[in-house]
Amino acid sequence: MYLTLEETADYLGTEISEIYRLVRETQIRTVSDGEKLLVNKQQFNLYLKSLEAYKIEIQNYLNESLPEDSNIKDED
């Protein structure tokens, strides 16, 4: 199933300009039917899942505590 860019914006609950930006930056791949740009919904859902997994990975990395360094001296 294919979505138009407008339907994709509605699907995400975002502005159409944001969808155009993602297309320009090749974050979202499109095909043309001769008149409109279309987004494959299944591929788009895979993109969203990978984006969510990446966000979780980054958040886990940021939440890791720093290891103690025995070479640091307290100079207070």
All heavy atoms as a GROMACS GRO file, in nm:
protein
  631
    1MET      N    1   0.084  -0.118   0.000
    1MET     CA    2   0.000   0.000   0.000
    1MET      C    3   0.089   0.124   0.000
    1MET      O    4   0.188   0.131   0.070
    1MET     CB    5  -0.089  -0.001   0.123
    1MET     CG    6  -0.171   0.122   0.137
    1MET     SD    7  -0.276   0.110   0.282
    1MET     CE    8  -0.366   0.257   0.264
    2TYR      N    9   0.051   0.220  -0.080
    2TYR     CA   10   0.126   0.345  -0.092
    2TYR      C   11   0.045   0.460  -0.034
    2TYR      O   12  -0.077   0.463  -0.041
    2TYR     CB   13   0.159   0.374  -0.238
    2TYR     CG   14   0.265   0.283  -0.293
    2TYR    CD1   15   0.231   0.164  -0.354
    2TYR    CD2   16   0.399   0.315  -0.280
    2TYR    CE1   17   0.330   0.079  -0.404
    2TYR    CE2   18   0.498   0.232  -0.329
    2TYR     CZ   19   0.462   0.114  -0.391
    2TYR     OH   20   0.559   0.030  -0.439
    3LEU      N   21   0.118   0.554   0.025
    3LEU     CA   22   0.059   0.675   0.080
    3LEU      C   23   0.111   0.796   0.003
    3LEU      O   24   0.227   0.799  -0.036
    3LEU     CB   25   0.098   0.692   0.228
    3LEU     CG   26   0.060   0.582   0.325
    3LEU    CD1   27   0.125   0.609   0.460
    3LEU    CD2   28  -0.090   0.572   0.340
    4THR      N   29   0.025   0.895  -0.013
    4THR     CA   30   0.073   1.022  -0.067
    4THR      C   31   0.150   1.093   0.043
    4THR      O   32   0.146   1.052   0.160
    4THR     CB   33  -0.044   1.110  -0.114
    4THR    OG1   34  -0.124   1.144   0.001
    4THR    CG2   35  -0.130   1.041  -0.219
    5LEU      N   36   0.220   1.198   0.007
    5LEU     CA   37   0.294   1.273   0.109
    5LEU      C   38   0.199   1.335   0.211
    5LEU      O   39   0.230   1.341   0.330
    5LEU     CB   40   0.382   1.378   0.044
    5LEU     CG   41   0.492   1.325  -0.048
    5LEU    CD1   42   0.579   1.440  -0.098
    5LEU    CD2   43   0.576   1.218   0.017
    6GLU      N   44   0.083   1.377   0.166
    6GLU     CA   45  -0.017   1.433   0.257
    6GLU      C   46  -0.068   1.327   0.354
    6GLU      O   47  -0.082   1.351   0.474
    6GLU     CB   48  -0.135   1.493   0.178
    6GLU     CG   49  -0.101   1.617   0.098
    6GLU     CD   50  -0.032   1.586  -0.035
    6GLU    OE1   51  -0.026   1.467  -0.076
    6GLU    OE2   52   0.018   1.680  -0.098
    7GLU      N   53  -0.094   1.206   0.303
    7GLU     CA   54  -0.139   1.097   0.389
    7GLU      C   55  -0.030   1.057   0.487
    7GLU      O   56  -0.058   1.024   0.603
    7GLU     CB   57  -0.181   0.976   0.304
    7GLU     CG   58  -0.306   0.998   0.224
    7GLU     CD   59  -0.331   0.889   0.122
    7GLU    OE1   60  -0.235   0.822   0.078
    7GLU    OE2   61  -0.448   0.871   0.085
    8THR      N   62   0.095   1.063   0.443
    8THR     CA   63   0.207   1.032   0.531
    8THR      C   64   0.215   1.133   0.644
    8THR      O   65   0.239   1.097   0.760
    8THR     CB   66   0.339   1.029   0.452
    8THR    OG1   67   0.326   0.936   0.344
    8THR    CG2   68   0.455   0.988   0.539
    9ALA      N   69   0.195   1.260   0.613
    9ALA     CA   70   0.195   1.364   0.717
    9ALA      C   71   0.082   1.340   0.817
    9ALA      O   72   0.103   1.352   0.938
    9ALA     CB   73   0.183   1.502   0.654
   10ASP      N   74  -0.036   1.305   0.768
   10ASP     CA   75  -0.147   1.275   0.857
   10ASP      C   76  -0.116   1.153   0.943
   10ASP      O   77  -0.147   1.150   1.062
   10ASP     CB   78  -0.276   1.250   0.778
   10ASP     CG   79  -0.332   1.376   0.716
   10ASP    OD1   80  -0.296   1.487   0.764
   10ASP    OD2   81  -0.410   1.365   0.620
   11TYR      N   82  -0.057   1.052   0.882
   11TYR     CA   83  -0.021   0.928   0.951
   11TYR      C   84   0.074   0.957   1.067
   11TYR      O   85   0.063   0.899   1.175
   11TYR     CB   86   0.041   0.832   0.850
   11TYR     CG   87   0.082   0.698   0.903
   11TYR    CD1   88  -0.012   0.606   0.945
   11TYR    CD2   89   0.217   0.661   0.909
   11TYR    CE1   90   0.026   0.481   0.992
   11TYR    CE2   91   0.255   0.537   0.955
   11TYR     CZ   92   0.160   0.448   0.997
   11TYR     OH   93   0.198   0.325   1.043
   12LEU      N   94   0.168   1.049   1.045
   12LEU     CA   95   0.264   1.086   1.150
   12LEU      C   96   0.214   1.195   1.242
   12LEU      O   97   0.273   1.219   1.347
   12LEU     CB   98   0.395   1.132   1.086
   12LEU     CG   99   0.480   1.026   1.020
   12LEU    CD1  100   0.602   1.088   0.958
   12LEU    CD2  101   0.520   0.922   1.123
   13GLY      N  102   0.110   1.265   1.201
   13GLY     CA  103   0.061   1.377   1.280
   13GLY      C  104   0.157   1.495   1.275
   13GLY      O  105   0.180   1.561   1.375
   14THR      N  106   0.214   1.518   1.158
   14THR     CA  107   0.311   1.627   1.142
   14THR      C  108   0.272   1.712   1.022
   14THR      O  109   0.179   1.682   0.950
   14THR     CB  110   0.454   1.570   1.126
   14THR    OG1  111   0.547   1.677   1.133
   14THR    CG2  112   0.471   1.495   0.997
   15GLU      N  113   0.347   1.819   1.002
   15GLU     CA  114   0.324   1.908   0.890
   15GLU      C  115   0.376   1.849   0.761
   15GLU      O  116   0.475   1.775   0.762
   15GLU     CB  117   0.392   2.043   0.915
   15GLU     CG  118   0.340   2.118   1.035
   15GLU     CD  119   0.199   2.169   1.016
   15GLU    OE1  120   0.164   2.206   0.903
   15GLU    OE2  121   0.125   2.170   1.115
   16ILE      N  122   0.314   1.883   0.650
   16ILE     CA  123   0.358   1.836   0.519
   16ILE      C  124   0.498   1.885   0.488
   16ILE      O  125   0.577   1.815   0.423
   16ILE     CB  126   0.257   1.875   0.408
   16ILE    CG1  127   0.294   1.808   0.273
   16ILE    CG2  128   0.249   2.024   0.392
   16ILE    CD1  129   0.271   1.662   0.269
   17SER      N  130   0.534   2.003   0.537
   17SER     CA  131   0.668   2.057   0.512
   17SER      C  132   0.775   1.967   0.574
   17SER      O  133   0.885   1.953   0.519
   17SER     CB  134   0.680   2.199   0.566
   17SER     OG  135   0.655   2.202   0.705
   18GLU      N  136   0.745   1.906   0.686
   18GLU     CA  137   0.839   1.813   0.750
   18GLU      C  138   0.859   1.689   0.662
   18GLU      O  139   0.970   1.638   0.648
   18GLU     CB  140   0.788   1.771   0.888
   18GLU     CG  141   0.876   1.675   0.961
   18GLU     CD  142   1.010   1.734   1.003
   18GLU    OE1  143   1.029   1.856   0.998
   18GLU    OE2  144   1.099   1.655   1.040
   19ILE      N  145   0.754   1.641   0.599
   19ILE     CA  146   0.763   1.526   0.510
   19ILE      C  147   0.847   1.563   0.387
   19ILE      O  148   0.934   1.486   0.346
   19ILE     CB  149   0.624   1.476   0.468
   19ILE    CG1  150   0.542   1.437   0.592
   19ILE    CG2  151   0.635   1.360   0.370
   19ILE    CD1  152   0.605   1.330   0.679
   20TYR      N  153   0.825   1.681   0.331
   20TYR     CA  154   0.906   1.726   0.218
   20TYR      C  155   1.054   1.735   0.256
   20TYR      O  156   1.141   1.699   0.178
   20TYR     CB  157   0.857   1.861   0.165
   20TYR     CG  158   0.737   1.851   0.076
   20TYR    CD1  159   0.616   1.908   0.114
   20TYR    CD2  160   0.744   1.786  -0.047
   20TYR    CE1  161   0.503   1.899   0.032
   20TYR    CE2  162   0.633   1.777  -0.130
   20TYR     CZ  163   0.513   1.834  -0.089
   20TYR     OH  164   0.403   1.824  -0.171
   21ARG      N  165   1.082   1.782   0.377
   21ARG     CA  166   1.220   1.791   0.423
   21ARG      C  167   1.282   1.652   0.431
   21ARG      O  168   1.395   1.630   0.386
   21ARG     CB  169   1.228   1.859   0.560
   21ARG     CG  170   1.371   1.876   0.612
   21ARG     CD  171   1.374   1.931   0.753
   21ARG     NE  172   1.322   1.838   0.850
   21ARG     CZ  173   1.387   1.732   0.898
   21ARG    NH1  174   1.509   1.704   0.857
   21ARG    NH2  175   1.332   1.653   0.989
   22LEU      N  176   1.209   1.556   0.486
   22LEU     CA  177   1.260   1.419   0.497
   22LEU      C  178   1.284   1.358   0.359
   22LEU      O  179   1.380   1.283   0.339
   22LEU     CB  180   1.164   1.333   0.578
   22LEU     CG  181   1.153   1.368   0.726
   22LEU    CD1  182   1.039   1.291   0.792
   22LEU    CD2  183   1.284   1.342   0.798
   23VAL      N  184   1.199   1.391   0.263
   23VAL     CA  185   1.217   1.341   0.126
   23VAL      C  186   1.342   1.404   0.064
   23VAL      O  187   1.424   1.335   0.004
   23VAL     CB  188   1.092   1.368   0.040
   23VAL    CG1  189   1.119   1.342  -0.106
   23VAL    CG2  190   0.974   1.285   0.089
   24ARG      N  191   1.358   1.537   0.081
   24ARG     CA  192   1.476   1.606   0.026
   24ARG      C  193   1.605   1.551   0.084
   24ARG      O  194   1.706   1.540   0.015
   24ARG     CB  195   1.468   1.756   0.056
   24ARG     CG  196   1.399   1.838  -0.046
   24ARG     CD  197   1.423   1.987  -0.026
   24ARG     NE  198   1.418   2.033   0.112
   24ARG     CZ  199   1.307   2.071   0.176
   24ARG    NH1  200   1.191   2.070   0.114
   24ARG    NH2  201   1.312   2.112   0.301
   25GLU      N  202   1.602   1.518   0.213
   25GLU     CA  203   1.721   1.466   0.280
   25GLU      C  204   1.736   1.315   0.261
   25GLU      O  205   1.823   1.254   0.324
   25GLU     CB  206   1.714   1.499   0.429
   25GLU     CG  207   1.723   1.647   0.457
   25GLU     CD  208   1.706   1.680   0.605
   25GLU    OE1  209   1.684   1.588   0.686
   25GLU    OE2  210   1.716   1.799   0.638
   26THR      N  211   1.654   1.257   0.177
   26THR     CA  212   1.651   1.113   0.145
   26THR      C  213   1.635   1.026   0.269
   26THR      O  214   1.684   0.914   0.275
   26THR     CB  215   1.775   1.069   0.063
   26THR    OG1  216   1.892   1.087   0.140
   26THR    CG2  217   1.784   1.142  -0.069
   27GLN      N  218   1.565   1.078   0.369
   27GLN     CA  219   1.529   0.998   0.486
   27GLN      C  220   1.411   0.908   0.453
   27GLN      O  221   1.397   0.800   0.508
   27GLN     CB  222   1.494   1.089   0.604
   27GLN     CG  223   1.606   1.175   0.653
   27GLN     CD  224   1.714   1.094   0.722
   27GLN    OE1  225   1.685   0.998   0.792
   27GLN    NE2  226   1.838   1.131   0.701
   28ILE      N  227   1.326   0.957   0.364
   28ILE     CA  228   1.209   0.882   0.318
   28ILE      C  229   1.224   0.863   0.168
   28ILE      O  230   1.243   0.960   0.094
   28ILE     CB  231   1.078   0.956   0.347
   28ILE    CG1  232   1.060   0.978   0.497
   28ILE    CG2  233   0.959   0.880   0.289
   28ILE    CD1  234   0.938   1.060   0.531
   29ARG      N  235   1.216   0.738   0.124
   29ARG     CA  236   1.222   0.710  -0.020
   29ARG      C  237   1.082   0.716  -0.078
   29ARG      O  238   0.985   0.675  -0.016
   29ARG     CB  239   1.284   0.574  -0.045
   29ARG     CG  240   1.428   0.571  -0.001
   29ARG     CD  241   1.504   0.451  -0.043
   29ARG     NE  242   1.429   0.327  -0.043
   29ARG     CZ  243   1.482   0.210  -0.068
   29ARG    NH1  244   1.609   0.200  -0.094
   29ARG    NH2  245   1.409   0.101  -0.066
   30THR      N  246   1.074   0.767  -0.198
   30THR     CA  247   0.945   0.782  -0.265
   30THR      C  248   0.952   0.723  -0.406
   30THR      O  249   1.059   0.701  -0.460
   30THR     CB  250   0.904   0.930  -0.277
   30THR    OG1  251   1.004   0.998  -0.352
   30THR    CG2  252   0.887   0.994  -0.141
   31VAL      N  253   0.833   0.698  -0.461
   31VAL     CA  254   0.819   0.662  -0.602
   31VAL      C  255   0.716   0.758  -0.659
   31VAL      O  256   0.638   0.818  -0.587
   31VAL     CB  257   0.773   0.515  -0.620
   31VAL    CG1  258   0.879   0.419  -0.573
   31VAL    CG2  259   0.642   0.489  -0.551
   32SER      N  260   0.718   0.773  -0.790
   32SER     CA  261   0.625   0.864  -0.855
   32SER      C  262   0.529   0.784  -0.941
   32SER      O  263   0.568   0.690  -1.009
   32SER     CB  264   0.700   0.965  -0.941
   32SER     OG  265   0.610   1.047  -1.011
   33ASP      N  266   0.401   0.824  -0.938
   33ASP     CA  267   0.303   0.762  -1.027
   33ASP      C  268   0.281   0.849  -1.151
   33ASP      O  269   0.188   0.828  -1.226
   33ASP     CB  270   0.172   0.737  -0.954
   33ASP     CG  271   0.096   0.864  -0.919
   33ASP    OD1  272   0.152   0.975  -0.937
   33ASP    OD2  273  -0.019   0.854  -0.873
   34GLY      N  274   0.368   0.946  -1.171
   34GLY     CA  275   0.356   1.037  -1.283
   34GLY      C  276   0.300   1.172  -1.243
   34GLY      O  277   0.327   1.272  -1.305
   35GLU      N  278   0.222   1.174  -1.136
   35GLU     CA  279   0.163   1.298  -1.086
   35GLU      C  280   0.204   1.328  -0.943
   35GLU      O  281   0.231   1.442  -0.907
   35GLU     CB  282   0.011   1.291  -1.093
   35GLU     CG  283  -0.045   1.281  -1.233
   35GLU     CD  284  -0.197   1.272  -1.232
   35GLU    OE1  285  -0.259   1.299  -1.127
   35GLU    OE2  286  -0.254   1.237  -1.336
   36LYS      N  287   0.208   1.225  -0.859
   36LYS     CA  288   0.233   1.244  -0.717
   36LYS      C  289   0.350   1.159  -0.672
   36LYS      O  290   0.381   1.056  -0.733
   36LYS     CB  291   0.111   1.202  -0.635
   36LYS     CG  292  -0.014   1.281  -0.662
   36LYS     CD  293  -0.126   1.228  -0.577
   36LYS     CE  294  -0.255   1.300  -0.610
   36LYS     NZ  295  -0.368   1.245  -0.536
   37LEU      N  296   0.412   1.203  -0.564
   37LEU     CA  297   0.512   1.121  -0.498
   37LEU      C  298   0.441   1.032  -0.398
   37LEU      O  299   0.353   1.077  -0.325
   37LEU     CB  300   0.615   1.208  -0.426
   37LEU     CG  301   0.709   1.290  -0.513
   37LEU    CD1  302   0.799   1.376  -0.427
   37LEU    CD2  303   0.792   1.200  -0.601
   38LEU      N  304   0.480   0.906  -0.394
   38LEU     CA  305   0.416   0.809  -0.305
   38LEU      C  306   0.520   0.744  -0.215
   38LEU      O  307   0.636   0.726  -0.253
   38LEU     CB  308   0.344   0.701  -0.387
   38LEU     CG  309   0.238   0.751  -0.484
   38LEU    CD1  310   0.190   0.636  -0.572
   38LEU    CD2  311   0.122   0.813  -0.410
   39VAL      N  312   0.476   0.706  -0.096
   39VAL     CA  313   0.562   0.641   0.002
   39VAL      C  314   0.507   0.501   0.025
   39VAL      O  315   0.386   0.484   0.050
   39VAL     CB  316   0.562   0.720   0.135
   39VAL    CG1  317   0.642   0.649   0.242
   39VAL    CG2  318   0.615   0.861   0.114
   40ASN      N  319   0.594   0.400   0.018
   40ASN     CA  320   0.554   0.264   0.049
   40ASN      C  321   0.534   0.254   0.200
   40ASN      O  322   0.629   0.273   0.277
   40ASN     CB  323   0.660   0.165   0.001
   40ASN     CG  324   0.619   0.022   0.022
   40ASN    OD1  325   0.587  -0.020   0.133
   40ASN    ND2  326   0.622  -0.055  -0.085
   41LYS      N  327   0.413   0.225   0.244
   41LYS     CA  328   0.380   0.227   0.386
   41LYS      C  329   0.459   0.122   0.464
   41LYS      O  330   0.506   0.148   0.574
   41LYS     CB  331   0.230   0.205   0.407
   41LYS     CG  332   0.186   0.224   0.549
   41LYS     CD  333   0.035   0.217   0.561
   41LYS     CE  334  -0.007   0.239   0.705
   41LYS     NZ  335  -0.152   0.235   0.719
   42GLN      N  336   0.478   0.004   0.407
   42GLN     CA  337   0.552  -0.102   0.475
   42GLN      C  338   0.698  -0.062   0.495
   42GLN      O  339   0.753  -0.078   0.604
   42GLN     CB  340   0.542  -0.231   0.397
   42GLN     CG  341   0.603  -0.350   0.467
   42GLN     CD  342   0.584  -0.479   0.389
   42GLN    OE1  343   0.556  -0.476   0.271
   42GLN    NE2  344   0.601  -0.590   0.457
   43GLN      N  345   0.763  -0.008   0.392
   43GLN     CA  346   0.901   0.038   0.405
   43GLN      C  347   0.911   0.153   0.504
   43GLN      O  348   1.007   0.163   0.581
   43GLN     CB  349   0.956   0.082   0.270
   43GLN     CG  350   0.993  -0.030   0.179
   43GLN     CD  351   1.053   0.021   0.048
   43GLN    OE1  352   1.037   0.137   0.013
   43GLN    NE2  353   1.121  -0.068  -0.022
   44PHE      N  354   0.812   0.240   0.503
   44PHE     CA  355   0.812   0.354   0.593
   44PHE      C  356   0.801   0.307   0.738
   44PHE      O  357   0.870   0.359   0.826
   44PHE     CB  358   0.698   0.449   0.558
   44PHE     CG  359   0.699   0.574   0.638
   44PHE    CD1  360   0.798   0.669   0.618
   44PHE    CD2  361   0.604   0.598   0.735
   44PHE    CE1  362   0.801   0.785   0.693
   44PHE    CE2  363   0.606   0.714   0.809
   44PHE     CZ  364   0.705   0.807   0.789
   45ASN      N  365   0.717   0.207   0.764
   45ASN     CA  366   0.705   0.153   0.899
   45ASN      C  367   0.835   0.090   0.945
   45ASN      O  368   0.873   0.102   1.063
   45ASN     CB  369   0.590   0.053   0.907
   45ASN     CG  370   0.455   0.121   0.910
   45ASN    OD1  371   0.442   0.234   0.953
   45ASN    ND2  372   0.354   0.053   0.861
   46LEU      N  373   0.908   0.024   0.855
   46LEU     CA  374   1.040  -0.031   0.890
   46LEU      C  375   1.137   0.081   0.925
   46LEU      O  376   1.217   0.069   1.018
   46LEU     CB  377   1.094  -0.115   0.774
   46LEU     CG  378   1.028  -0.250   0.752
   46LEU    CD1  379   1.082  -0.314   0.624
   46LEU    CD2  380   1.049  -0.341   0.871
   47TYR      N  381   1.130   0.190   0.850
   47TYR     CA  382   1.215   0.307   0.879
   47TYR      C  383   1.184   0.361   1.019
   47TYR      O  384   1.274   0.390   1.097
   47TYR     CB  385   1.193   0.415   0.773
   47TYR     CG  386   1.248   0.549   0.809
   47TYR    CD1  387   1.385   0.575   0.809
   47TYR    CD2  388   1.162   0.654   0.846
   47TYR    CE1  389   1.435   0.698   0.843
   47TYR    CE2  390   1.212   0.778   0.880
   47TYR     CZ  391   1.348   0.800   0.879
   47TYR     OH  392   1.397   0.922   0.914
   48LEU      N  393   1.056   0.372   1.052
   48LEU     CA  394   1.018   0.423   1.184
   48LEU      C  395   1.067   0.331   1.296
   48LEU      O  396   1.114   0.377   1.400
   48LEU     CB  397   0.866   0.440   1.193
   48LEU     CG  398   0.806   0.555   1.114
   48LEU    CD1  399   0.654   0.556   1.130
   48LEU    CD2  400   0.864   0.688   1.157
   49LYS      N  401   1.057   0.200   1.275
   49LYS     CA  402   1.104   0.105   1.376
   49LYS      C  403   1.255   0.117   1.396
   49LYS      O  404   1.303   0.113   1.509
   49LYS     CB  405   1.068  -0.038   1.336
   49LYS     CG  406   0.923  -0.072   1.356
   49LYS     CD  407   0.893  -0.215   1.316
   49LYS     CE  408   0.744  -0.242   1.326
   49LYS     NZ  409   0.712  -0.379   1.283
   50SER      N  410   1.329   0.131   1.287
   50SER     CA  411   1.474   0.144   1.300
   50SER      C  412   1.511   0.275   1.368
   50SER      O  413   1.606   0.281   1.446
   50SER     CB  414   1.543   0.131   1.165
   50SER     OG  415   1.514   0.242   1.083
   51LEU      N  416   1.434   0.380   1.340
   51LEU     CA  417   1.458   0.509   1.405
   51LEU      C  418   1.432   0.500   1.556
   51LEU      O  419   1.510   0.552   1.636
   51LEU     CB  420   1.368   0.616   1.341
   51LEU     CG  421   1.395   0.760   1.375
   51LEU    CD1  422   1.536   0.800   1.335
   51LEU    CD2  423   1.294   0.849   1.307
   52GLU      N  424   1.326   0.431   1.594
   52GLU     CA  425   1.296   0.414   1.737
   52GLU      C  426   1.404   0.331   1.806
   52GLU      O  427   1.445   0.362   1.917
   52GLU     CB  428   1.159   0.348   1.755
   52GLU     CG  429   1.043   0.441   1.726
   52GLU     CD  430   1.041   0.562   1.818
   52GLU    OE1  431   1.067   0.549   1.939
   52GLU    OE2  432   1.013   0.672   1.767
   53ALA      N  433   1.453   0.225   1.739
   53ALA     CA  434   1.559   0.143   1.797
   53ALA      C  435   1.686   0.226   1.815
   53ALA      O  436   1.756   0.212   1.917
   53ALA     CB  437   1.585   0.022   1.707
   54TYR      N  438   1.715   0.313   1.719
   54TYR     CA  439   1.832   0.400   1.729
   54TYR      C  440   1.818   0.497   1.846
   54TYR      O  441   1.913   0.520   1.921
   54TYR     CB  442   1.853   0.475   1.597
   54TYR     CG  443   1.972   0.565   1.596
   54TYR    CD1  444   2.101   0.513   1.598
   54TYR    CD2  445   1.957   0.703   1.593
   54TYR    CE1  446   2.212   0.596   1.597
   54TYR    CE2  447   2.067   0.786   1.592
   54TYR     CZ  448   2.194   0.732   1.594
   54TYR     OH  449   2.303   0.815   1.593
   55LYS      N  450   1.699   0.553   1.864
   55LYS     CA  451   1.675   0.644   1.977
   55LYS      C  452   1.698   0.574   2.109
   55LYS      O  453   1.758   0.629   2.201
   55LYS     CB  454   1.532   0.699   1.971
   55LYS     CG  455   1.510   0.805   1.868
   55LYS     CD  456   1.366   0.853   1.876
   55LYS     CE  457   1.333   0.955   1.773
   55LYS     NZ  458   1.193   0.998   1.782
   56ILE      N  459   1.650   0.450   2.121
   56ILE     CA  460   1.667   0.373   2.244
   56ILE      C  461   1.814   0.345   2.268
   56ILE      O  462   1.864   0.357   2.380
   56ILE     CB  463   1.584   0.243   2.238
   56ILE    CG1  464   1.435   0.277   2.245
   56ILE    CG2  465   1.624   0.147   2.349
   56ILE    CD1  466   1.343   0.161   2.214
   57GLU      N  467   1.887   0.308   2.162
   57GLU     CA  468   2.030   0.281   2.173
   57GLU      C  469   2.106   0.405   2.220
   57GLU      O  470   2.193   0.395   2.308
   57GLU     CB  471   2.083   0.235   2.037
   57GLU     CG  472   2.224   0.186   2.039
   57GLU     CD  473   2.266   0.134   1.902
   57GLU    OE1  474   2.188   0.064   1.837
   57GLU    OE2  475   2.380   0.168   1.863
   58ILE      N  476   2.075   0.520   2.164
   58ILE     CA  477   2.141   0.645   2.204
   58ILE      C  478   2.107   0.678   2.349
   58ILE      O  479   2.195   0.718   2.427
   58ILE     CB  480   2.100   0.761   2.111
   58ILE    CG1  481   2.156   0.739   1.971
   58ILE    CG2  482   2.145   0.896   2.166
   58ILE    CD1  483   2.307   0.738   1.963
   59GLN      N  484   1.980   0.662   2.387
   59GLN     CA  485   1.940   0.692   2.524
   59GLN      C  486   2.011   0.601   2.624
   59GLN      O  487   2.055   0.646   2.729
   59GLN     CB  488   1.787   0.681   2.539
   59GLN     CG  489   1.736   0.739   2.668
   59GLN     CD  490   1.769   0.886   2.683
   59GLN    OE1  491   1.755   0.964   2.591
   59GLN    NE2  492   1.813   0.925   2.800
   60ASN      N  493   2.023   0.472   2.590
   60ASN     CA  494   2.095   0.380   2.678
   60ASN      C  495   2.241   0.420   2.692
   60ASN      O  496   2.298   0.413   2.801
   60ASN     CB  497   2.084   0.236   2.625
   60ASN     CG  498   1.945   0.180   2.641
   60ASN    OD1  499   1.867   0.227   2.724
   60ASN    ND2  500   1.914   0.080   2.562
   61TYR      N  501   2.302   0.462   2.582
   61TYR     CA  502   2.442   0.507   2.586
   61TYR      C  503   2.456   0.630   2.676
   61TYR      O  504   2.549   0.639   2.756
   61TYR     CB  505   2.490   0.537   2.445
   61TYR     CG  506   2.628   0.597   2.440
   61TYR    CD1  507   2.741   0.517   2.459
   61TYR    CD2  508   2.647   0.733   2.420
   61TYR    CE1  509   2.868   0.572   2.456
   61TYR    CE2  510   2.773   0.788   2.416
   61TYR     CZ  511   2.884   0.707   2.435
   61TYR     OH  512   3.008   0.762   2.433
   62LEU      N  513   2.364   0.723   2.662
   62LEU     CA  514   2.372   0.846   2.742
   62LEU      C  515   2.345   0.820   2.890
   62LEU      O  516   2.393   0.896   2.976
   62LEU     CB  517   2.273   0.949   2.688
   62LEU     CG  518   2.305   1.005   2.550
   62LEU    CD1  519   2.192   1.096   2.503
   62LEU    CD2  520   2.438   1.079   2.550
   63ASN      N  521   2.272   0.715   2.921
   63ASN     CA  522   2.240   0.683   3.060
   63ASN      C  523   2.350   0.602   3.131
   63ASN      O  524   2.344   0.584   3.252
   63ASN     CB  525   2.108   0.607   3.068
   63ASN     CG  526   1.990   0.697   3.038
   63ASN    OD1  527   1.998   0.818   3.053
   63ASN    ND2  528   1.881   0.638   2.995
   64GLU      N  529   2.449   0.553   3.055
   64GLU     CA  530   2.558   0.478   3.116
   64GLU      C  531   2.641   0.570   3.205
   64GLU      O  532   2.669   0.685   3.170
   64GLU     CB  533   2.650   0.418   3.010
   64GLU     CG  534   2.593   0.302   2.937
   64GLU     CD  535   2.691   0.246   2.835
   64GLU    OE1  536   2.812   0.283   2.838
   64GLU    OE2  537   2.647   0.168   2.749
   65SER      N  538   2.680   0.517   3.320
   65SER     CA  539   2.764   0.598   3.407
   65SER      C  540   2.910   0.589   3.361
   65SER      O  541   2.951   0.490   3.300
   65SER     CB  542   2.752   0.552   3.552
   65SER     OG  543   2.792   0.417   3.560
   66LEU      N  544   2.984   0.693   3.390
   66LEU     CA  545   3.125   0.695   3.353
   66LEU      C  546   3.205   0.609   3.451
   66LEU      O  547   3.179   0.612   3.571
   66LEU     CB  548   3.179   0.838   3.355
   66LEU     CG  549   3.119   0.933   3.252
   66LEU    CD1  550   3.170   1.074   3.277
   66LEU    CD2  551   3.153   0.887   3.113
   67PRO      N  552   3.301   0.533   3.402
   67PRO     CA  553   3.383   0.452   3.492
   67PRO      C  554   3.476   0.541   3.575
   67PRO      O  555   3.515   0.650   3.532
   67PRO     CB  556   3.462   0.362   3.398
   67PRO     CG  557   3.463   0.433   3.268
   67PRO     CD  558   3.337   0.515   3.263
   68GLU      N  559   3.507   0.493   3.692
   68GLU     CA  560   3.600   0.566   3.778
   68GLU      C  561   3.739   0.560   3.714
   68GLU      O  562   3.782   0.458   3.664
   68GLU     CB  563   3.606   0.502   3.916
   68GLU     CG  564   3.483   0.528   4.000
   68GLU     CD  565   3.473   0.674   4.041
   68GLU    OE1  566   3.577   0.737   4.068
   68GLU    OE2  567   3.359   0.723   4.043
   69ASP      N  568   3.808   0.673   3.718
   69ASP     CA  569   3.945   0.679   3.665
   69ASP      C  570   4.039   0.698   3.782
   69ASP      O  571   4.034   0.799   3.853
   69ASP     CB  572   3.957   0.794   3.566
   69ASP     CG  573   4.090   0.796   3.494
   69ASP    OD1  574   4.176   0.711   3.525
   69ASP    OD2  575   4.107   0.882   3.406
   70SER      N  576   4.125   0.600   3.804
   70SER     CA  577   4.215   0.606   3.918
   70SER      C  578   4.322   0.715   3.903
   70SER      O  579   4.392   0.748   3.999
   70SER     CB  580   4.283   0.471   3.938
   70SER     OG  581   4.357   0.437   3.823
   71ASN      N  582   4.338   0.772   3.786
   71ASN     CA  583   4.440   0.874   3.763
   71ASN      C  584   4.391   1.016   3.791
   71ASN      O  585   4.470   1.110   3.785
   71ASN     CB  586   4.491   0.868   3.618
   71ASN     CG  587   4.566   0.739   3.592
   71ASN    OD1  588   4.631   0.686   3.680
   71ASN    ND2  589   4.555   0.690   3.469
   72ILE      N  590   4.266   1.030   3.821
   72ILE     CA  591   4.211   1.163   3.850
   72ILE      C  592   4.242   1.198   3.995
   72ILE      O  593   4.216   1.120   4.086
   72ILE     CB  594   4.060   1.168   3.824
   72ILE    CG1  595   4.033   1.146   3.676
   72ILE    CG2  596   4.001   1.300   3.872
   72ILE    CD1  597   3.886   1.144   3.640
   73LYS      N  598   4.296   1.317   4.016
   73LYS     CA  599   4.330   1.361   4.151
   73LYS      C  600   4.234   1.471   4.192
   73LYS      O  601   4.206   1.563   4.117
   73LYS     CB  602   4.473   1.412   4.154
   73LYS     CG  603   4.574   1.305   4.122
   73LYS     CD  604   4.713   1.360   4.125
   73LYS     CE  605   4.810   1.250   4.087
   73LYS     NZ  606   4.946   1.297   4.076
   74ASP      N  607   4.189   1.461   4.315
   74ASP     CA  608   4.102   1.563   4.372
   74ASP      C  609   4.190   1.676   4.424
   74ASP      O  610   4.269   1.658   4.514
   74ASP     CB  611   4.018   1.504   4.483
   74ASP     CG  612   3.914   1.602   4.533
   74ASP    OD1  613   3.893   1.704   4.463
   74ASP    OD2  614   3.853   1.578   4.637
   75GLU      N  615   4.176   1.794   4.363
   75GLU     CA  616   4.265   1.905   4.400
   75GLU      C  617   4.195   2.013   4.480
   75GLU      O  618   4.234   2.126   4.479
   75GLU     CB  619   4.327   1.962   4.274
   75GLU     CG  620   4.410   1.861   4.201
   75GLU     CD  621   4.497   1.924   4.094
   75GLU    OE1  622   4.520   2.044   4.100
   75GLU    OE2  623   4.542   1.850   4.007
   76ASP      N  624   4.091   1.977   4.550
   76ASP     CA  625   4.019   2.077   4.633
   76ASP      C  626   4.094   2.112   4.754
   76ASP      O  627   4.153   2.063   4.830
   76ASP     CB  628   3.880   2.028   4.669
   76ASP     CG  629   3.788   2.037   4.548
   76ASP    OD1  630   3.817   2.114   4.458
   76ASP    OD2  631   3.688   1.965   4.546
   0.00000   0.00000   0.00000
